[in-house]
Each structure stands twice: as structure tokens, then as C-alpha cells.
Amino acid sequence: MTNTLDSLDPSPLPTGLHADRAQETRWVVQAVKPVEYEVRMVAGLLDPASSDLATAGTTERTGDRRFVVVDAHVHELYGDRIRAYLDRHGLTGRLCVLPAGEEAKTMESVLRVVRGIDEFGISRRHDPVIAIGGGVLLDIVGFAASMYRRSTPYVRVPTTLIGLVDAGVGVKTGINFDAGKNRLGTYAAPAVSLLDRTFLTTLDRRHLSNGLAEILKIALVKDARLFALLESHAEELIETSFQGRFDQDPVATEVLERAIHGMLEELQPNLWESRLERLVDYGHTFSPTLEMDALPALLHGEAVNIDMALTTVIGRRRGLVTDAEQERALRVMRRLELPLSHPVCTGDRLERALADTVRHRDGLQRLPLPVGIGDACFANDVTARELHDAAMELADLEPTHAR
């Protein structure tokens, strides 16, 4: 006999507590936690006249303390402005400065943030933690916030292009563990992500290219229009750092908006990755291993691009991509100043990377392969021979490349 009790949650969601005494006494708890967060393009976020950052992450302005985490590079560039902004808005703030770079993506950094929050003291609901930095910093702070008191609201402010279009807009957090990229992590939505592209003015060319790899990812597997924009304006986007003139710079605006919308369009219906066939995993099958094995020689986007070049070649060899389409894709990669290969990209290492990804994807490759430009399919039967042949072809195309 099954008895259905009234839900302990008064919300209209399909929740409930069910006692089943048919053979043994057991309880089945059903609950749904709605998730809503905002991703918002803003300008002049650190302008004292703007209240966007001061009110971010709070439904009511009741808290007046902000624990702000930045990396060393951001602190050097913006530390004084951040402090002045907090003072201007009557907020008591403390800045926690972490080292910059992938090497800082450790549990030690997470615990440093947690200790800082605990020592500073915040209201769990009204004083959101603020993360200002690149993708690494956002991942660290998101992980720390998700663990502190089992969930503390936080605000993301990406300062790099890769943060703007990738790390800053989803719900995943993570740190590296041993040799594993993002081996430890959580799903923790920010209260809000504030995207201010004026931060991109301080990036060097290499870090702009790094972020452009994630934009190209979306273009190659789901947005032919975005690819056409990159094909027509590759050099211009790097030269101008996607800048300013919001009303007079339609190309940069459209590129950013299409990339972000495309990413969110894939993430929103599958936030918790209940489906493991994910287009946004394009470029992320082999790249985690390549990036970690080459560390610090390859940036994340550079490793992603090598992965995309590799799967483009595999797609061409399988008849999914024409010779002309492959040439267009690889030419845009070069114009975006991204590598096609690297000495760590060997057949044996690719086999090891694929084996690790198969474990991560529940026993199947679920490998996104491009179909033409702007579409994709999933493969579960890529062979070691295909990996070795594609790696050799790319090495021949870029024999002298090394970072």
C-alpha cells in the first residue's frame, strides 16, 4: 500500500513525500528547486555613478558588506577602482587577491576564499560574494560559494573574453585535482553575471584569441552566421578588443551576443547535464588532457582550438566536412591566431584523453563532430587510427608551432 502525504513544500511544483509500505517501509522524497539567474550586458560597471554592481545579487538592498575576490592581475589594474566604488556606494568591502593562472585552480585557493568569507562575516542571503576576474577565478569563487554554508549567493564579473562568453554564463564551477582538469566541481548558478566588455581593453592579443576559440566553437557547430562574421572580421575583432561604441560597433556586438545566446541556448534545457550529448562539449574531448599536459604552455582556448582542428579533420575524413569547409575553418583559426597543433598532441596522448572522456561521459564517446559549418553530430566509434592520422595531418600543417 502506498500512502501519499501532503507535500512539505507549499509551492505548486510537483514535489511530494510518499510513504511506500507495500513490502518494506520506505520514503520517497520528491522536490524541485527552481533555478533562475540573469546574464546581463552592462557598460562602465566600475563607474561610481553606476549602481549595477552595488545592487547585484540582492532582491532588496539590505546588506552592506561585500567580499570581493579578484586575481592578482585584476587587482593590479582595478583594485583601487573597486575599493573606491565600494566606498562610493556605502559598502564595507574586503578584497581577497588570488594568484592568476590555471596553476591557481586548486583546493588551496578555494579554502583561502572560504576562510576569507568566514573571517570577514557576511549575511548569507543579503551580502553576495563578488568574483571579478577571468574564467579560472570565476570557477574558484563559484566552487567556494557553493560550499560555504552549503550555498552562498555570488556575482560573476568576467574580465576576460573567455569569461565573458563561456565561464561567466553557465552554472558549472570547478578546480583541478592531480592531473585532472576540473575534476572537482559543483553546479552553482550565480545570482547574476554582469558582462562589461570594456574590461577587454586590458587583454593582450593572445588572451583575446583565447576567448575567440570559445566563440568559434559555437560558430562551427550551430551558427553559420557567427562563423561568417568571424571569417569577415577576424583581425578587426582582435585589433579593436571588441570595443566601445555600442551603437556604432554592430559587428562586435553581434558576435558577442550570438556567442552568448548560443551557449545559453544549449545550457538552459540541460543545466545539470542529465543528457550527456552536449554540443558545447565540442572542442572539449581532448583539450582537457592536452591543456594539463602542456601546462602552462597552452591556454584553455588554445587547447580547445587544437581539439576543434582535430575533429574537423576527422569530420572531413568521414565525409562530414568538405575539403573546402575544412580549409575555411582552419584558415579562420589561423587568422584568430590560434594553434592547430602542439608537440603534446600525439596519437597516444589522444587515445588516453579519449579514454578519460569516455569515463566522464558514462561509457560512450559522445564526441561532437562538425557537419559542414554550423551543424554537428555525435560519434561513438572514433578509432585510435583516426586519432593518430588526424594528429599527423595537423602536425604536417603546422610543423613548427610551439608555445
N, C-alpha and C positions, 0 to 999 in steps of 0.2 A: 504494500500500500504506500502510495506517495501522498504526503500532505504538503500543500503549498501554503507557505506563510506570507503574510504581507511583506512587501519589500521594506528593508531597513532604510532604504534611501527614498526620500519623499519625491524625488524627481520623476518626471514622466518617462525616463529612459527605461529600456527593457531590463531592469535589474530585478533581483529576487533572491530569496533564500528558500531552498527546498529541502525538506527532510524526507529521505527515502528509507522506509523500513521494510521493504519487500523481503530481503534476505538478511540484511545487516543494517544497523543504524548508521547512516552517514548523512552528511550535509553537503549540498552543492551550493556554492556562493556564486552568484552572477552579478557582475557590476560593470558599468561602462563609465569611463572617465573621459568626458569631452575635452578635446584639445583645440585651443584657438590661440593663434599668435599672429602678430602683424609684421609684415616686411614692408618698410616704408622708405621711399627715396626722399632725402632731405638735402638741403644746401646750407652751408655755414653752421654746422652743428655746434661748433665751439664759439660762435659769435655770442657775446654776452647778451645781446638782445633776443636771442632765440631761447625759448623755453622747452624745446623738444627734448633735450637730454635731461633737464631737471625734472620733468614730469614723466619721463619714460618708465614704463613698468608699474605705474601706480594708477589705480582707478580713481583714487582720491588722494589729494596732496596732503597726507597726514604725517608721513615720515620725513625726517630732515637729515638723515645720515646716509652717506653713500660710500661704500667700499669699492674703490676703483682699481682694477688690475690692468696693468699695461706691461708691454715688454720694454727692454732697455732702449731699443731704437725709438719706439714711440715716446718714451719718457724724455729722451734727448730732444726730440723735435717738438713735442707738445706738452710736456709736463707742466711748465709754468702756465700755459694757457688753460689747461684743465683745472689747476688749482684756482686760478683767477675766476674761471667760470663758476666753480662751486661756491666761491666766496660771494660772487655777484648775486647768486640765487639763494643765499642764506642757508647753504647746505654745509654741514660738517662732514668733511671728507678725509679719507686716508688713501694714499696711493701705495699699492703693492707693486713693486717692479720685479719682473721675472726676466731671466736671460732670453734672448731671442734665438730662434732657430729650432730645427727639428730635434736637436740633441736635448733640448729642454723639455721635451714632451714625455715627462716621467712622473711616476707617483710622487717623487720628492717634490716636484713643482706643485702638484695637486695638494699635497699636505701643507705646503707652505701657504697656499691660498686659504685653506681651511683654518689653519692656525691664525692667520691674519684676520679672517672674518670673526673668529671666536674672540680674539683679544679686543678687536675694535668694538664689537657689540652692535647688532642691528636688530630691528624689528623684523621678524620672519616674514611678515606679509607686506610691510609698507616701506622697507628700505632695500630695494633691489640692488644686487651686486652688479657692477658695470664692468664689462670687458671691452677694452679698446686696444685693438691690435690686429695682427694677421691671423690666418687660419689656425696656426699652432696655438696661439694664445686663446683664441675663442674655444677651441676644443678642451684645453686645460681648465678654463674657468667654468665652462658648461658642466664638465665632469665633477668639479668640486662643488658647484652649486646643487647638482642633482643629489649629491651625497650628504651635504651639510643639513642636519636635521631632517633628513630624508627628502628634502626638496625645498630649495630657496629660490625665489624668483631672480632672474638675472636678465640683463640687457646686453645685446651684442652690438658693437660698433666696429665693423671691419675697416681696417685702414689699408688693406692690400686688395688688388684686383681679384685674386683667388678667394679672398674672404668675402668680397662683395657678391660674387656670382656663385659661390659654392659653399664654403664652410659657414658663411654667415646666414644662410637662408633655410637650412634644414633643421632637424632635431637631434642629429647624432652628435655625441661627444666621444672623446677617446684619447688614450695615451698609448705610447708604445711600450711593449713589455718584452724583455730579452731582445730577440731579433725580429719580433713580430710588429708590423705596422698596425696601429690602432687595435691591438689585441685585447685591451681592456677598455670598456666604454659603456655608455648608457644612452637611452633615448630621453632627451630632456629638452622640451621646447623652450625657447626664450620667451619672455613676456613680449618683447618686441625686438626686431632687428632694424637699426637705423643705418641706412646706406647713404653715405655722403661721398660722392666721387671726387670732391676737392682734395681728399686725403691722397689721391693717386698722384698728385703733383710731386710728391717727395720720393716716388718709386724710381729706381733705375730701370733701364731698358730690360734687363734680364728678368726682373720681377714683374714687369708688365707682360712680358712674353709668358712667364709662368702662369699668370691668370688667364691669358688668352687661350692656353691649352684647354682649360675647362669650358670656355666659350665654344671653341672649335668642337669639343666633344658633343655638345648639344646640336650644333650645326650638322655634323656628319651623320648622326643617327635619327634626327627628327625635324630638322628645319633647313630646308634648302635655301630659303630666303636669307637666313642668317649666314649660311655659307657664302652666298653671293655677295653679301655686304663685306665679309672678311676678305673675299677674293678681290673686291674692288678697292678696299680701303685699308689693307693690312698695315702698310708703312705709316699711313696717316694716323691711325689709332695709336701706334706706339709713339710717334713723334709728338703728338698733342696730349698724351696721357689721358685720353678720354675727356678732355677738359671743356670747362666752364660753360659759358654761353648756352644755357639750357635751351633757350628758344631758337638759337642760331646754330645749333650743332645737332641736327636731326640724326646724322649717321651714328655718332657715339651713343646718343640716347636710345636709338632703336636697337643697336647691338646689345647694350646692357639690358634693356627691358625684355628683349626676346630671349636672351640667355637666362635671365632670372625667371621669367614666366615659364619657359620650357622646363627648367629644373623643378620649379614648384608644381607644374602640371604633372610631372612624373612622381614626385614625392607625395603629394597630398592624399591620393587614394590608397597609398601603401606606406604610410609613415613608419609603421613598426616592422616593415619588411616581411609581412606574412606571405607575400609572393616573392620568390627569390629570382624570378626572371625580371631584371630591372635594367631598363635602357641606360640609366645613369651609371651603371657599372661598366659601361663602355670605357675602355682605357684603364680599367681598374682590376684587371685579371692578373696581369704580370707585373704591373707597375709597383705594387707594394714591396715585392721582393727585390726588384731592381733598385728602387729608391733606397731601401735599407742596406742592401749590399754595397751600394756605391757611396753611401753617406760619408761626407757631406757633399760629394761631387755633383749629385743630381738633385735639383729641386723637385718638389712634388709634381708640378705641371710638366716638367721635362720628362720625368719617368712616365707620366700619363701619355705624353705625346709619342714616346717610343712604343708604348703598348698599342696606341692607335695606329701608328705606322705599320706595326707588325700585323695587326688584324686586318688592316686594309690590304696588305699583300696577300694574306691568307684568303681574304674575300675575293681578290682578283684571281687567285689560283683556283678557286672553287667556282668561278664564273658568276659571282655575285656582284662584282665590280668590274667595269671595263678597263682596258689599258688607259684610255683617255681619262676616265674618272680617277683612277689611281694617280695618274700624273698630276691632275688638278689638286687632289688632296695633298700630295707630298709637296707640291710647289707652294701651296699656301702655308704649310708647316714651316718650310724654309723661310718664306717671307715674314712669318711671325717670329723668326729667329729661334726656332725650336729644333732640338736634335731629333734625328731619325734613328740613331743607334748610339751605342756606347760599348766600351770593352766588356762591361758586365753582362751584356745581352748575348749570352751564349745559349746554344740549344739545351745543354744540360741544366743550366740555371732556369731556363723557361719551363722545362719539364718539372723541376722542383716547385716553381711558382704555381704552375697549373695544379699540381697535386695538392698544394696547400689551399688554393682557392676552391677546389672540389670539396675539401673538408668543410670549408666555410659555407659553401652553397649546398650543403646537405646531400653530398654524394654525387652530384651531377655538375658538369662544366658550366652549364647555363651561360655560355660565352657569347656576348653580343658581337655580331659580325655586321659590318656595313653592307647594305644593299643599295648599290648606286650611291648617290649623295643625298642624304636626307631621310633615309629609311634604314631599317636593320632587322635582323632575325637572330634567333638564339640557336647555338650549336652545342651538341653534347658529344660530338665524335671527332674532335680535332686530335690528330695523331702527333706523336713525337717527331715523325719525319716531317710533317708540315711545319712544326716549330723550328726545327733545325734549318730547313730550306728557306723559310722566311727570314730567319735571323741572318743567314749567309747573304741573302739578296740585299737586305738593308745594309749590312756591313760593306758590301761592294758599292752601294750607292753613296755611302758616307765613310770611306775607309780611314780618313784622318781625324774624324771627330773625337774629341775628348774634352771634358770639362776640367 
